[in-house]
Amino acid sequence: MRITQDFAPNGPEGPDTGRAFGRRPVRRRTGAALTAALAFALLLTGCGGGNDSASKPAKSSADADRVEPLAAAPAPKLPVTVDSADGKKVTIDSTDRIVPLTGSLSEIVFTLGFGKQVVARDITATFEQAEKLPVVTRAHDVSAESVLSLKPTVVLADTTTGPREAIDQIREAGIPLLVVEPAKGLDDVGRRIDTVAEALGVPAAGTELKERTESRIAAVQKTIPDHADGKKPRVAFLYLRGSASVYLLGGAESGASSLLEAAGAVDAGKTSGLKKDFTAITSEALAKAAPDAILLMTKGFDSVGGMDGLVKIPGIAETPAGMDRRVVTIDDGVLLNYGPRTDRVLADIVEQLYAKGGKGQ
């Protein structure tokens, strides 16, 4: 994560993704790429230790690719029986070998202190502690055989994980598999932490992590400067994949509104009347949104060639954001996770949005 004005960050193109429970991504045609991109953005929407550290936002740059586990080692009280989001009751009696099937769930599991018990990862688990684990899920498309070969004692998924046949195959093998509702905003952070902590038999650790995360988010919000002109900056969230000619403007259901509003900004797409998740970028839609700044995933920004490529997209250069070359970029693997690192995401948005000379000051 970094402050971005006139330069493009480096990094590979992000993973493609399929719809929930089984729709596979297609990359050859623009319409199919649009579907895959919409799914990816939606699926990512998931997609510190002592009293002193709990009240302060974590640093957002030096340790952006790491999670920060709780100080105390987990001591699970098992077995537990919990309700799965797909209507099943799941009994978990061991956390010896854990397989989280999304990056956001991996983040919670590692931060609760179970990193040594995690035996596999989803491709979107991009933080440092997970990087050497075998990948068993790509684009939310699970390899049931790969999962089962690792002999997990518990598998964690969410409603975006698929295909359904893979989920059923894992369950039919007798493996406890819990499905968790995805996160869509800041209000979901605590719920997701509590759900995972309860399933792993450490509800008290879940409460501690939830309180730490909420405290840090609140601390970040206290750093937001007053708006000199009394107006909140308007920020448009764009989902871009230049290699597939996918250019989308986020609306009310994009997953970014909660972050932008917490950062003291206005979601330009949402307030311009876009009620769904994403719509294709047009000059008319951008003119109506009139963003002062643009929020992008880092790989999306890179995929269009950085700032010089961004302003070539029809309508961008005519917006206040385009004229000022005012862009906020956040790593793909953390932007919409809504989990223990969300305070860092929020801190990075605030830092970039209100950088010296920015209109938010």
Phi, psi and omega per residue, in radians:
M1 nan 2.437 -3.038
R2 -2.736 2.822 2.991
I3 -1.347 2.307 -3.072
T4 -2.280 2.172 3.046
Q5 -2.079 -1.322 -3.040
D6 -1.997 0.279 -3.111
F7 -2.250 2.719 -3.113
A8 -1.723 2.341 3.063
P9 -1.279 2.765 3.115
N10 -1.706 2.667 3.089
G11 2.725 2.668 -3.112
P12 -1.270 2.844 3.064
E13 -1.092 2.494 -3.107
G14 -1.273 2.897 -3.118
P15 -1.204 2.577 2.960
D16 -1.300 2.956 -3.131
T17 -2.660 2.723 -3.123
G18 -1.947 2.979 3.101
R19 -1.239 2.936 -3.088
A20 -1.066 2.449 3.083
F21 0.873 0.873 2.766
G22 2.129 -0.140 3.134
R23 -1.400 2.147 -3.037
R24 -1.549 2.556 -3.128
P25 -1.260 2.576 3.065
V26 -2.191 2.394 -2.970
R27 -2.071 -0.066 -2.928
R28 -1.446 -0.405 -3.051
R29 -2.223 2.681 -3.038
T30 -1.064 -0.730 -3.125
G31 -1.082 -0.750 3.118
A32 -1.180 -0.672 3.109
A33 -1.099 -0.649 3.100
L34 -1.075 -0.773 3.112
T35 -1.063 -0.800 -3.135
A36 -1.103 -0.693 -3.128
A37 -1.163 -0.728 3.085
L38 -1.034 -0.770 -3.137
A39 -1.094 -0.752 -3.123
F40 -1.049 -0.799 -3.124
A41 -1.114 -0.697 3.139
L42 -1.214 -0.698 -3.074
L43 -1.226 -0.518 3.065
L44 -1.231 -0.383 3.136
T45 -1.135 0.148 3.040
G46 0.504 nan nan
C47 nan nan nan
G48 nan -2.393 -0.664
G49 0.855 -0.629 2.953
G50 -1.817 3.131 -3.112
N51 -1.077 -0.656 -3.102
D52 -1.170 -0.809 -3.098
S53 -1.199 -0.477 -3.104
A54 -1.174 -0.426 -3.066
S55 -1.658 0.039 -3.082
K56 -2.093 2.464 3.057
P57 -1.149 2.436 3.095
A58 -1.210 2.725 3.067
K59 -1.113 2.447 -3.022
S60 -1.728 -0.283 -3.057
S61 -1.812 -0.905 -3.029
A62 -1.111 -0.603 -3.061
D63 -2.120 0.530 -3.074
A64 -1.103 -0.474 -3.083
D65 -1.726 0.325 3.094
R66 -2.224 2.688 2.959
V67 -1.770 2.815 -3.083
E68 -2.078 1.650 -3.096
P69 -1.103 2.711 3.018
L70 -1.065 2.688 -3.063
A71 -1.175 -0.705 -3.070
A72 -1.458 2.388 3.091
A73 -1.203 2.458 -3.113
P74 -1.201 2.503 3.070
A75 -2.244 1.459 -3.027
P76 -1.100 2.474 2.997
K77 -1.896 1.831 -3.039
L78 -2.214 2.775 0.087
P79 -1.407 2.821 3.017
V80 -2.305 2.617 3.047
T81 -2.072 2.170 -3.062
V82 -2.245 2.777 3.117
D83 -1.515 2.233 3.090
S84 -1.567 2.592 -3.084
A85 -1.137 -0.273 3.099
D86 -1.689 0.331 3.017
G87 1.588 -0.027 -3.140
K88 -1.571 2.738 2.921
K89 -1.800 2.294 -3.027
V90 -2.129 2.221 3.079
T91 -1.818 2.176 -3.094
I92 -2.022 2.148 -3.122
D93 -2.110 0.081 3.090
S94 -2.706 2.438 3.029
T95 -2.012 0.415 -3.068
D96 -1.165 -0.595 -3.090
R97 -2.410 1.775 -3.016
I98 -1.852 2.374 3.054
V99 -2.167 1.780 3.016
P100 -1.507 2.287 -3.034
L101 -1.689 0.175 2.975
T102 -2.405 2.707 3.120
G103 -1.114 -0.654 -3.119
S104 -1.180 -0.647 3.082
L105 -1.211 -0.669 3.067
S106 -1.015 -0.731 -3.138
E107 -1.016 -0.770 3.137
I108 -1.163 -0.793 -3.106
V109 -1.060 -0.821 3.128
F110 -1.113 -0.700 -3.078
T111 -1.241 -0.498 3.047
L112 -1.236 -0.219 3.085
G113 1.842 0.230 -3.100
F114 -1.749 0.369 -3.069
G115 -0.987 -0.670 -3.103
K116 -1.220 -0.335 -3.141
Q117 -1.621 -0.142 3.141
V118 -1.394 2.237 -3.035
V119 -1.996 0.003 3.130
A120 -2.816 2.947 -3.130
R121 -2.548 2.836 2.929
D122 -1.493 2.698 -3.097
I123 -1.088 -0.362 3.135
T124 -1.499 -0.010 3.021
A125 -1.417 1.529 -2.965
T126 -1.700 0.006 -3.107
F127 -1.351 2.761 -2.939
E128 -1.017 -0.763 -3.047
Q129 -1.105 -0.365 -3.082
A130 -1.747 -0.075 -2.905
E131 -1.140 -0.426 -3.102
K132 -1.612 -0.032 -3.138
L133 -1.324 2.597 3.086
P134 -1.155 2.486 3.139
V135 -1.553 2.159 3.131
V136 -2.032 -0.091 3.136
T137 -2.384 2.176 3.083
R138 -2.158 2.214 3.127
A139 0.972 0.664 -3.139
H140 1.082 0.398 3.111
D141 -1.923 1.846 -2.959
V142 -1.459 2.401 2.932
S143 -1.647 1.741 -3.109
A144 -1.049 -0.679 -3.139
E145 -1.080 -0.733 3.132
S146 -1.135 -0.713 3.116
V147 -1.083 -0.872 -3.072
L148 -1.152 -0.537 -3.131
S149 -1.132 -0.358 -3.133
L150 -1.569 0.009 3.094
K151 0.895 0.981 -3.127
P152 -1.222 2.650 3.025
T153 -1.723 -0.276 3.044
V154 -2.745 2.434 3.110
V155 -2.128 2.342 3.125
L156 -2.001 2.259 -3.140
A157 -2.335 3.056 2.900
D158 -2.296 -3.132 -2.982
T159 -1.214 -0.116 3.070
T160 -1.585 -0.126 -3.063
T161 -1.425 2.412 3.136
G162 -2.835 -3.009 0.014
P163 -1.274 2.854 -3.105
R164 -1.000 -0.616 -3.140
E165 -1.045 -0.622 3.125
A166 -1.209 -0.715 3.096
I167 -1.069 -0.813 3.138
D168 -1.095 -0.691 -3.123
Q169 -1.106 -0.707 3.116
I170 -1.134 -0.763 3.129
R171 -1.146 -0.696 -3.121
E172 -1.146 -0.376 3.076
A173 -1.402 -0.003 3.093
G174 1.558 0.220 -3.132
I175 -1.547 2.215 3.044
P176 -1.080 2.158 -3.122
L177 -2.268 2.067 -3.139
L178 -1.808 2.243 3.055
V179 -1.745 2.255 -3.096
V180 -1.974 2.476 3.061
E181 -1.125 2.404 3.129
P182 -1.217 2.838 3.111
A183 -1.594 2.436 3.101
K184 -2.096 -0.160 -3.112
G185 -3.001 -3.127 -3.103
L186 -1.047 -0.541 -3.140
D187 -1.141 -0.293 -3.115
D188 -1.573 -0.167 -3.068
V189 -1.031 -0.936 -3.104
G190 -1.105 -0.706 -3.137
R191 -1.053 -0.791 -3.104
R192 -1.149 -0.733 3.118
I193 -1.085 -0.805 3.130
D194 -1.051 -0.735 -3.100
T195 -1.106 -0.813 -3.131
V196 -1.183 -0.744 -3.128
A197 -1.097 -0.715 3.110
E198 -1.108 -0.744 -3.129
A199 -1.123 -0.551 -3.132
L200 -1.586 0.058 3.055
G201 1.400 0.370 -3.127
V202 -2.287 1.047 -3.095
P203 -1.048 -0.585 3.135
A204 -1.162 -0.680 3.080
A205 -1.136 -0.625 3.075
G206 -1.075 -0.747 3.107
T207 -1.090 -0.742 3.129
E208 -1.083 -0.795 -3.119
L209 -1.179 -0.696 3.106
K210 -1.070 -0.809 -3.134
E211 -1.143 -0.675 3.100
R212 -1.096 -0.795 -3.098
T213 -1.137 -0.806 -3.135
E214 -1.129 -0.652 3.115
S215 -1.125 -0.728 -3.138
R216 -1.207 -0.665 3.079
I217 -1.075 -0.771 3.118
A218 -1.083 -0.663 3.130
A219 -1.129 -0.680 3.091
V220 -1.089 -0.743 -3.086
Q221 -1.107 -0.462 3.097
K222 -1.244 -0.267 3.139
T223 -1.541 -0.100 -3.106
I224 -1.193 2.177 -3.112
P225 -1.271 2.743 3.033
D226 -1.165 2.579 3.109
H227 -1.521 2.008 -3.031
A228 -0.995 -0.651 -3.102
D229 -1.666 0.091 3.127
G230 1.371 0.031 -3.114
K231 -1.912 2.366 3.072
K232 -1.354 2.491 3.097
P233 -1.150 2.432 3.091
R234 -1.607 2.176 -3.077
V235 -2.164 2.232 3.088
A236 -1.756 2.308 3.050
F237 -1.630 2.082 3.125
L238 -1.945 2.396 3.007
Y239 -1.878 2.050 -3.044
L240 -2.186 2.419 2.920
R241 -2.442 1.558 -3.025
G242 -1.027 -0.629 -3.107
S243 -1.133 -0.395 3.125
A244 -1.893 0.124 -3.100
S245 0.960 0.756 3.109
V246 -1.859 2.051 -3.106
Y247 -2.349 1.851 -3.011
L248 -2.179 2.523 3.082
L249 -1.871 2.189 -3.099
G250 -1.301 2.475 3.068
G251 -1.975 -2.714 -3.025
A252 -1.088 -0.482 -3.080
E253 -1.829 0.323 -3.093
S254 -1.237 -0.395 -3.079
G255 1.767 -0.233 -3.076
A256 -1.639 -0.282 -3.038
S257 -0.967 -0.774 -3.090
S258 -1.060 -0.744 3.120
L259 -1.132 -0.792 -3.105
L260 -1.106 -0.749 -3.140
E261 -1.166 -0.652 3.090
A262 -1.144 -0.467 3.120
A263 -1.489 0.150 3.116
G264 1.382 0.338 -3.111
A265 -1.964 3.058 3.075
V266 -1.964 2.333 3.048
D267 -1.323 1.857 -3.018
A268 -1.114 -0.663 3.117
G269 -1.150 -0.784 3.137
K270 -1.081 -0.835 -3.078
T271 -1.283 -0.274 3.083
S272 -1.452 -0.031 3.058
G273 1.879 0.095 3.119
L274 -1.427 1.845 -3.002
K275 -1.555 -0.349 -3.079
K276 -1.627 -2.726 -3.084
D277 -1.427 -1.100 -3.094
F278 -2.423 2.683 3.019
T279 -2.385 2.656 3.121
A280 -1.073 2.429 3.141
I281 -1.185 2.277 2.997
T282 -2.334 2.772 3.100
S283 -1.044 -0.656 -3.123
E284 -1.160 -0.771 -3.131
A285 -1.135 -0.684 3.124
L286 -1.199 -0.670 3.118
A287 -1.105 -0.661 3.128
K288 -1.240 -0.671 3.124
A289 -1.232 -0.637 3.092
A290 0.802 1.008 -3.088
P291 -1.257 2.495 2.998
D292 -1.438 -0.414 3.128
A293 -2.600 2.815 -3.132
I294 -2.147 2.285 3.068
L295 -1.729 2.269 -3.095
L296 -2.393 2.618 2.871
M297 -1.282 2.488 -3.034
T298 -0.990 -0.771 -3.112
K299 -1.188 -0.550 3.078
G300 -1.171 -0.730 3.091
F301 -1.068 -0.771 3.131
D302 -1.136 -0.614 -3.051
S303 -1.167 -0.364 3.119
V304 -1.768 0.083 3.104
G305 1.601 0.456 3.105
G306 1.274 -2.749 -3.053
M307 -1.064 -0.733 -3.106
D308 -1.104 -0.630 3.093
G309 -1.337 -0.608 -3.125
L310 -1.051 -0.793 -3.073
V311 -1.271 -0.114 3.057
K312 -1.499 -0.228 3.062
I313 -1.190 2.239 -3.046
P314 -0.915 2.200 3.076
G315 1.720 -0.420 -3.079
I316 -1.134 -0.834 -3.052
A317 -1.083 -0.435 -3.097
E318 -1.496 -0.173 3.115
T319 -1.396 2.768 3.031
P320 -0.968 -0.667 3.130
A321 -1.115 -0.747 -3.141
G322 -1.169 -0.720 -3.139
M323 -1.151 -0.614 3.134
D324 -1.577 -0.074 -3.076
R325 0.889 0.923 -3.030
R326 -1.918 1.847 -3.019
V327 -2.307 2.475 3.029
V328 -2.024 2.166 3.129
T329 -2.081 2.396 3.127
I330 -2.303 2.497 -3.127
D331 -0.967 2.416 -3.123
D332 -1.002 -0.694 -3.012
G333 -1.299 0.006 -3.090
V334 -2.376 -0.343 -2.978
L335 -0.899 -0.922 -3.021
L336 -1.916 0.417 -3.139
N337 -1.214 -0.584 -3.073
Y338 0.855 1.169 -3.130
G339 -2.547 -2.647 -3.051
P340 -1.107 -0.312 3.114
R341 -1.764 0.161 -3.093
T342 -1.128 -0.506 3.088
D343 -1.095 -0.624 3.114
R344 -1.184 -0.720 3.101
V345 -1.045 -0.846 -3.123
L346 -1.087 -0.728 3.121
A347 -1.075 -0.683 -3.130
D348 -1.209 -0.702 3.087
I349 -1.078 -0.808 -3.134
V350 -1.079 -0.785 -3.113
E351 -1.048 -0.796 -3.108
Q352 -1.278 -0.726 -3.057
L353 -1.167 -0.620 -3.098
Y354 -1.903 0.521 3.104
A355 -1.049 2.746 -3.099
K356 -0.915 2.242 -3.140
G357 1.601 -0.143 -3.134
G358 -1.269 2.773 -3.084
K359 -1.253 -0.302 -3.131
G360 -1.235 -0.265 -3.083
Q361 -1.435 nan nan
